[in-house]
Amino acid sequence: LADSNTVDHPAGLAVDRGGAVYIGDTGNHAVWKWQNGFLAKYAVAQSPTGLAMDASGKLWIADPGQAAGTLLARDVTVAPNGTLYTTDGRLIRRMLAGTTSVIGGLGDRARGDGGPALEARLNNPSGLALDAQGNLFIADRDNHRIRKVDERGTLTTIAGTGLPGSDGDNGPAITASLNAPTTLRFDAEGNLYVLDSGNKRFRRISSDGRITAARSLP
């Protein structure tokens, strides 16, 4: 049976089409699969900080502890066409058909919202998610913001003021304050869930741009 004491420092999370949940366990250097109340070891990984399930049912693992000879990644997300997006805590990369390109984070702090993501400077981007339209969302952790990159490559802020805080629930996400957001996931209705790690809670951003508290963490 699933035992919360089995998992040590969970980080990555993914769900397959059958409803099984995969957990990146950085403390035990493993990926666990939880299904029907049972927890079983699924894979061995040095530091599985990000997980993503693609359309074919393949699990992708961001494992910065095993970066030698591979692409360093702290988180990963996959588009329906198989395009991979990764972050290494500084740059955002896109991988398709064996070709890797940087799409965000190469610029300086004088550039940012309203311009190309490639010319912006992100501050420890830690989590990625794609919406149904193919827009990429970034947990810009140390800027205390959630950023969006549209299909044209333009960067905008959709949540967070840039200063750490916890206010703004039940109002527009763009005027709310976050504290070191790290992980992003969309649900089937298009709501974006944010692990607001500095505030030790989950927050939900609805499709109309309003933010609410989803759940506090112990």
N, C-alpha and C positions, 0 to 999 in steps of 0.2 A: 504494500500500500504506500501511497505517497506520504512522505514524512518530511516536514519542513526542515528538520535537523540534518537531512541528508545533503542538502544543497548549501554550498559555502560561497558567499559573494556572487549571487546571480547577476548577469549583465544582459546578455542577448536574449531575445524572445522571438519565436515564430510559431505560426499555426498552419497546419496543412488542411487540405480540403475535407479530410475526414474528421476534423476537430481536434486532432492530437496536438498537444502543445510541446514545443521544444525549448529548452532552457539552457543558455550558456552559463556554465558554472566555472568561474575563473579560479575559485579556491581549490576545487578538485580537478581542474584541468580536464573537464569533460563536458559533453553535451548530453542532457537527459531528455527522454521522451516520456511525457505524462499523458496517459490515455485510460479512460474508464477507471480512474482512481488508482492506477498503478504507475509507478515510476521505475524506469529502466534506463541503464546507460546506453546511449545511442552512438556516441563517437568519442574519441580521445582528441583533445585539443589543448595546446599550451595555455592560451588565454582567450577563450571565446567571448569577445566583448560585443559581437553583433551577429545576428542570424537573419536569414531571409529565405523564404520558400518561393521557388519560381513556378511558372505555370505547368511545368512537366512533373512537379513533385520533388524536384531536387532541392536539397538543403544547402545553402551557401553559408560559410562560416567566416567571419572576419576574426582573424587570429593574429594580432600584432606580435605575439610571442614567438611565432613561427615565420617571421618575415624574411628570413635568409633565402635569397633566390626567388622570392615571390613579391607580390605587391603588398606593401604595408597598408593595413586597413584596420580601423577601429569599428566601423559599421559598414553595412552593405544593404542595398535594396535592389530589387530586380523589376524591370518593366515587363509587361506581357510579351513583348517581342524578344525578350532575352537580354536586353541591354542591362549591364550592371553599373550601378553608381556606388562609389566608395568614398569614404573620408578617412584621412590619416591623422586628423587633428589639426591640419593646416590647409590642405588642398582638397577640392572635390574633383574626382575623376570619373570619366565615363568609359566603359569598356564594351565594345561590340565587334564581333567577328575577328577577335584577336588584336584589335587596334585599341590602344589606350590614349585618351586625351584629357588634359586638364580643362575643366569647365568653370572653375570658380576658385578664387582665393589668391591669385597671382599678384594682385595690385597693391595699392597702398591705402592707408586709412583715410586719405582725402577723397576717395571715391567709394561709392556704395549704392544706396537705394536709388532706383530710377535709371541706373546705368548697367553696363554689362557685368555679369557676375564674375567674369574672368578678370576684370580690373578692380574688383573689390578685395579688401583684406578681411578675412574672417578671423575670429578670435577663438581658437580651439573648437571648431565644429565637431560635434560628438555624435549626432544621430541624423539619420536620413529616412525619408518616407516619400512615396509617390502617390498622388491622388489618381482618380479614375481618368482624368484628362491628360495625365502625363506630366503635370507640374511637379517639380522636385522641391521638397521642403527640408530645411536644414535647422537643426537645433544648434544655434550659434552660442555655445555655452557661456563663454566668458564675456560676450556682449549682451547676455541675458535677453536674447531675442530669438524669435522664430522667423527665418527668412524663406522666401519663396523665389524659385527660379522658373520662369515660364518657358514656353517652347521657343521663344526668341532669344533666350539667354539673359533676360532682364531680371535683375535682383530687386526685391522689395521686402520690407518688413511687414509681417502680418500680425505679430504679437510681441509685446515687450517694449519698454521705453528706453532700454539701454542701461538702466540703473537697476541694481538688485532690489527686490521688494516682493511683496505678496498681495498687494491690493488690486482692485479692479474687477473682482468676480461679479458676474451678472451684468456686465457692461461690454463695450467693444474691446476685443483682445488687443487692438493696436494701442490703447491707452492704459492697459493693465501692465503691472510689473511682474517679472519672473525672476527667479534666482537660480542660475546655472542649470537651465534645461538640458537634458542629456539624451532622452530617447523619445522617438515619435512613432505613432502607429495610427492608421486610419481604420475605422470600422466600416461595415457594409453600407451604412447610411451617409458616409462622407464626413463624419465627425473626426476631428484630429485629437488624439489623446497625447498629452505631453507629460513626461516624467519631470516634474519641476523639482529637481533633486535637492537644491538648497533649501526649499520649503518643505521637503519630505512629504510631497503629495502629488497625485495625478490631477491634471486639469484638462478640461475638454473645451475645444474650440469648435463651435458648430459651423455648418456650411455658410451661415449668414454672418460669421465673424464675431460672434459673442463668446465670451469665456465664462466657464463655471468651474467650481471645484468638483472633481469627480470622486476622489477618495484620498484620505490621509494615510500615510504609512506609519507603522509602529516605530 
